[in-house]
Amino acid sequence: MGTTGSAAAGDRYVAVYDSAQFKALRRRSNTFIIWASVAFYGWWLLVIVLAAFVPDLLRQGLGGPMNVGLLCILLSLALVVAISVAALRFARTRLDPLSEQIRADLEGDPR
C-alpha cells in the first residue's frame, strides 16, 4: 500500500538529518543555548552564593525600600528579558534562513 512511499520519505529525512546544513543548524542552535544557559545560571549561582556567604551585602540599603537583594532580583528579570530578546533575534537572523533553506530542499521548492 503506502509502505514504499513512506520508506522513501523516511530515507529523505534521514538524509536531511545527516546533511551538513542540518548539522550546522544544530551547532548554531546548541551554541546559543549553551551561552544563554551559562549566562543565566552563572548569574543565578552568583546571587545564591552571595546570599549564602555574604548576606549583609544583599541587605545593604540603596535608598527607600530598595536594597541590593531586590536589585539582584530585578536584574535577574532584566537578564531573562535580554536573553529572550537575544534568542528571538538570533533565531530570526541565524537559524530561520538556514532552516528555510533545509525545508525548501526537502520539499523541493525552487527558492
DATA-V68139 format. One record per helix or strand. SS is the DSSP state (h for helix, s for strand). FROM is the first residue (numbers start at 1). TO is the last residue. Records with the same first field share a line. If there is no record, write none. Layout:
SS->FROM-TO  FROM-TO
//
This chain:
h->3-17  20-53  55-59  68-107
s->61-63  66-67
//
